[in-house]
Structures are given as C-alpha cells and as structure tokens.
Amino acid sequence: MLLVSLLFYAYGEPLFVFLMLLAIGASWFIGLKIGHAEEREQKKRWLVLGCTGLVSMLFIFKYLTFCCQQVGMLLYKDMSGIDIALPIGISFFTFQLLSYLFDIYYGKAQPQKNVFNTGLYIALFPQLIAGPIVRYDLIDKQIMGRKESIDDIAEGMLRFIYGLGKKVLIADYMAQVADNIFDAGVAMSVGTAWLGAAAYTLQIYFDFSGYSDMAIGLGRIFGFRFPENFNYPYIARSVTDFWRRWHISLSSWFRDYVYIPMGGNRCSRRRWLWNLFVVWALTGIWHGANWTFLCWGLWYFLLLIFEKQTGFAEKIGRFSHVYALLAIIFGWVIFRSANIGQAASYIGMMLGIGSTGATDSSFMYYLSGSWVVFAYAVLLSAPVAPWVIRKISRFSWGRNAESLLAAVIFGLAVLKCISSSYNPFIYFNF
C-alpha cells in the first residue's frame, strides 16, 4: 500500500515525491527522539526542531513567492523571477506530520519504530492530496492491525460512488456557472451576482465533501476508518455551528494543536481574543497565499466574536439559519475572488451597488439552464438522502434499491468523465 501510494503521488508530482519522503524520514527520526527522551525539556527541543522544519518547508513552497511579490511591490522591484511551484497536498501531509509529532509529545501515541508505517500514515493515497486531515492518534492502531470484510468493502464502494457523483454530476456543473459569472469581469445584475455566489457555495461543498466521501470510502475498503469531514454544514443555525460541520478535521486540528495549547478560553478576555485571532488568521492563510484567504479567515473571527458576545443567533430564533447562510455565502465570495478589490466589487453588486438592475438576460439564461441541478444540489445539501435511505431500508427490497441507485450514479459519473475535460478538485490547490 505504501508503494502504490508513493507511485500515485509520483504520477502527479514526480519530483516533489522526494520532498515528501524526506519530510517523512526526518519526522520519523524526530518522533523516535521525542519518544525516547526522558526529560521534558529534551522532548520539547526535539518537538520545536521538527515543527520548525515542517513549517519552514510549508512556508517556502506555499508562501515565499507571495511574500517576495509583496516586498517587491513595496520596494518597486520586479520579483516575478521568484515563482516556486506548490506541491500537491503539501498542507495536508505537513499537518499530518505535525500531528504525528504532537501526539507523541503529549503522550497520546507511541512513536513508530518502523519508518514504513510512518510513511503509510502520511502517504496513504485515498486522503493524501486533499484530506481529511487524519490525526495520528486516531489511526496509529489501524496501521498496525486492521480487518477487511465484505461489508466494509460494500460500504466503502457505496461511499466512494456517492462522493464521485457529488463531484462529477453536481460540483463540476456548478463550477461552470460560478466561473462564467465570477470571471465575466463586467457589471451584472443583483440576481446574476447572487446566482454566481450560490453556485460557488454549492460547488465548493459538493467538490470537497465529494472528495472526502471518496477518501473515506476507499479507506473503508482497505480496512481504515477515517474521521468524517462534513456534517451538512449548510443547515447550520450559526457560524459556530457551521464550523462544527464544515471541514471538521481542519477545525479540530487547529482547536487541539493551536487554540487549546495557547490557553483556549481559559484565560483573560484579551488573551482569549488573541487566541481566536491567531487561529482564524492561520485558518485563512492555510488555504493559500492571498490576502483574500486572510480576510476570509478574519471574517469568521469577527462573526464568531459577534455571536459569542451578543448571542445573536439564539435571539433571532428561526431566522438564525438565514443569517448563518448569508454570512457563509458572503464569506465564499471573498474566498473565491482573485483579490480584495474583486471581492468588494462583487459583494457591492450583490447589494445593488454598481449593479445593472435586479435581473438581466444573463440571470434568466443561467437560471433557465441550471435550475434543475440547483434544486437537486440544494436538496442534497440537507440530510434528505440519508432519511430516504433509512425509510426504504426497512423494506426487503431497500438494499437492492440503494445498490441500483449507486450503479446508476456511477454509470452517469463515468459517462460525464468521458465526455468532459479534466476538472481537478478545488482543494488540490491547498
């Protein structure tokens, strides 16, 4: 499995696979040193060394180009010659390596004596390039001993097919609408702007949750049980609730390895605000080297502070879902935009500032051609499908019906893949 996983990564990154192997080897060695060190200070020195190396690697490949460009703009110098390629999935496998070191340091897990087992934890191909971020303490025992069964293989295949359908049949279609509207570069109506924002909101959910479903399904086939990464985030009734449901592996990683070690909320109010600011700034820039990602993270920092200080979501009762969804959609506009200026302009058009009116011909064109897919996407973003499956599973023919549905989804997805051009997962960029 390790060999196949490395070949899988090398197919897309024939050079950077050696960078990943170097990071795995160094982290394995440092993990042994942390585990065998008797004094706390000695453990801490090895942890700092390992974390510094991993964070430096991530900074060089993901952020150095951006930082040089910003310095060049300030100094009026051309820094375009500095353009470092971004290895696929570097944020994911770096965070898993950090998890490996932290869990050994805190005594949650024992260091792997076999470097190949450490390599399998990092390079395991289902979740290597876009998560979920699998923490070491949740999977260390599965690496050493797991059992495969026919039931697990069947459940894994179903989960994989559902994820493939999410990506190919819904996310890729929403991507066409969102890209055409966001990249138009012209003034548009309020309706068209909202339609583009809604399309991207659905695209990123079905794209990323689709990948997570595929990864979890493939892992299940091989006997691994990866943690869930999404829990219908768009039914959230507050921003706080949204982040309990969206990219669960990332938010829990920052909570357990950054927020709580910094003091969490068991400290002064000023320190608590600082802890939240750091976590959400890091959450933003984790997604990429752009001011829009930082602003996106800080947007949630401000919203969470607002909610915690005012209890606004609870006060408005049944309207809390509308408030949360609007906050999320505006956040995705910031996230999707190429720069802050475009984000501000686009949000302005959503609010009627600089727009061409309430609706226009573009709005009617996109809506008439895509309302059916929009309806399915909205329906499936709520827990409707699991409810239907539970209902039909009570009947003797229920299991066969679900299998038939999965076969149809798989067939349609394969046909769509054959007939369309390559459209990578969004989170490959992160």
Disulfide bonds with the S-S distance in Angstrom:
none
